[in-house]
Amino acid sequence: MAVLWAAAAQAQQQAPTQTTVIQAENVRFDYAQVLRVTPVYQTLKASSVEEQCEEAKGDSKLSRALGAVKEALGREEKQDKPAATPDCKPVTVEREFRRPIAYDVDYTYKGAKYRSRLADDPGNRLRIRVSVTPVVQPPRSR
């Protein structure tokens, strides 16, 4: 048995050794130049009930402004005016809100242009992941 093991060990030493190294990934990181960033918006609609009051007749903005000026200059004597009760009613008011939810980013790397949708605005440089994988041709039929 020892003789067989010694012969196998001697044969392995004489055979050329082939070592295949398998890398986890052919990946590196680099920076691309950002050309344009376009925000993508989401439109939200909200409605609420607000009280809307109409002004009393005869009480316009101009007359109130003139009254305030006269009172400030002291030329109008204070008179007891009956307080006008405004006519108020509830009204449904709808509003739209826009908020950015993503960004379409156009960038260039090694002369080629690319577009990606990102969650954040990258600024003027974008860190990218560069991966190289060989193309394996299918075996040829004979």
C-alpha positions as CSV (number, residue, x, y, z in Angstrom):
1,M,0.0,0.0,0.0
2,A,2.8,2.4,0.9
3,V,4.3,1.7,-2.5
4,L,1.1,2.7,-4.3
5,W,0.9,5.9,-2.3
6,A,4.5,6.8,-3.1
7,A,4.0,6.1,-6.8
8,A,0.9,8.4,-6.8
9,A,2.8,11.2,-5.0
10,Q,5.7,10.9,-7.5
11,A,3.3,11.1,-10.5
12,Q,1.6,14.2,-9.1
13,Q,5.0,15.9,-8.7
14,Q,5.9,15.1,-12.3
15,A,2.6,16.3,-13.8
16,P,2.3,19.9,-14.7
17,T,0.1,21.7,-12.2
18,Q,-2.8,23.7,-13.5
19,T,-4.3,26.2,-11.2
20,T,-7.6,27.8,-12.0
21,V,-8.4,30.9,-10.1
22,I,-12.0,31.8,-9.9
23,Q,-12.7,35.4,-8.9
24,A,-15.8,36.2,-7.0
25,E,-16.6,39.1,-9.4
26,N,-14.8,41.3,-11.9
27,V,-16.1,44.5,-10.3
28,R,-14.7,47.9,-9.7
29,F,-16.2,51.3,-8.8
30,D,-15.7,54.6,-10.7
31,Y,-17.5,57.9,-11.2
32,A,-19.6,59.1,-14.1
33,Q,-20.3,62.7,-15.1
34,V,-24.0,63.7,-14.6
35,L,-25.5,65.6,-17.5
36,R,-29.1,66.2,-16.3
37,V,-31.3,65.4,-13.3
38,T,-35.1,65.5,-13.7
39,P,-37.3,65.1,-10.7
40,V,-40.2,62.7,-10.9
41,Y,-43.2,64.1,-9.0
42,Q,-46.1,62.4,-7.3
43,T,-49.3,64.6,-7.1
44,L,-51.4,64.2,-4.0
45,K,-54.9,65.6,-3.6
46,A,-56.3,66.6,-0.3
47,S,-59.7,68.1,0.6
48,S,-60.7,69.9,3.7
49,V,-63.8,71.7,5.0
50,E,-63.2,75.4,5.7
51,E,-65.5,78.2,6.7
52,Q,-66.0,80.8,4.0
53,C,-67.5,84.1,5.0
54,E,-69.0,86.8,2.7
55,E,-68.4,90.4,3.7
56,A,-71.4,92.5,4.7
57,K,-72.9,94.7,2.0
58,G,-71.6,98.2,2.0
59,D,-68.4,97.2,3.7
60,S,-65.8,97.1,0.9
61,K,-62.0,96.9,1.2
62,L,-61.7,100.4,-0.1
63,S,-64.1,101.9,2.5
64,R,-62.3,100.0,5.3
65,A,-59.0,101.3,4.1
66,L,-60.3,104.9,3.9
67,G,-61.8,104.6,7.4
68,A,-58.4,103.3,8.7
69,V,-56.6,106.3,7.2
70,K,-59.1,108.8,8.5
71,E,-58.9,107.3,12.0
72,A,-55.1,107.3,11.9
73,L,-55.1,111.0,11.0
74,G,-57.6,111.7,13.7
75,R,-60.1,113.4,11.4
76,E,-63.0,111.0,12.0
77,E,-64.8,110.9,15.3
78,K,-65.4,107.5,16.6
79,Q,-68.9,106.4,16.0
80,D,-70.7,103.4,17.4
81,K,-71.4,101.3,14.3
82,P,-73.4,98.2,14.6
83,A,-71.1,95.3,14.0
84,A,-71.9,93.5,10.8
85,T,-72.3,89.8,11.1
86,P,-70.7,88.0,8.3
87,D,-72.5,85.3,6.4
88,C,-70.4,82.1,6.9
89,K,-70.9,78.6,5.5
90,P,-68.7,75.5,5.3
91,V,-67.1,74.9,1.9
92,T,-65.0,71.9,0.7
93,V,-61.6,73.1,-0.5
94,E,-59.4,70.8,-2.6
95,R,-55.7,71.3,-2.8
96,E,-52.9,69.5,-4.8
97,F,-49.5,68.8,-3.5
98,R,-46.5,67.8,-5.6
99,R,-43.5,66.0,-4.1
100,P,-40.5,64.5,-5.7
101,I,-40.4,60.7,-5.4
102,A,-37.5,59.9,-7.7
103,Y,-34.9,61.4,-10.1
104,D,-34.2,60.5,-13.7
105,V,-30.5,60.9,-14.1
106,D,-28.7,61.2,-17.5
107,Y,-25.0,60.6,-17.2
108,T,-22.0,59.7,-19.3
109,Y,-19.2,57.2,-18.7
110,K,-16.3,56.5,-21.1
111,G,-18.2,58.4,-23.9
112,A,-21.5,56.4,-23.7
113,K,-24.7,58.0,-22.3
114,Y,-26.9,56.3,-19.8
115,R,-30.1,57.0,-17.9
116,S,-31.2,55.6,-14.5
117,R,-34.0,56.4,-12.0
118,L,-32.6,57.0,-8.6
119,A,-34.1,57.7,-5.2
120,D,-31.8,60.7,-4.5
121,D,-30.3,63.6,-6.5
122,P,-26.6,62.5,-7.1
123,G,-25.2,66.0,-7.7
124,N,-22.7,66.4,-10.5
125,R,-20.9,63.0,-10.1
126,L,-22.4,59.6,-9.8
127,R,-20.6,56.7,-8.3
128,I,-21.1,53.6,-10.5
129,R,-20.3,49.9,-10.4
130,V,-18.4,48.6,-13.4
131,S,-18.6,44.9,-14.0
132,V,-16.9,42.9,-16.8
133,T,-18.1,39.4,-17.7
134,P,-16.9,37.4,-20.7
135,V,-19.3,36.3,-23.4
136,V,-19.2,32.5,-23.6
137,Q,-20.1,31.1,-27.0
138,P,-22.2,27.9,-27.2
139,P,-20.3,24.9,-28.4
140,R,-20.2,24.4,-32.2
141,S,-21.9,21.4,-33.7
142,R,-19.8,19.2,-35.9
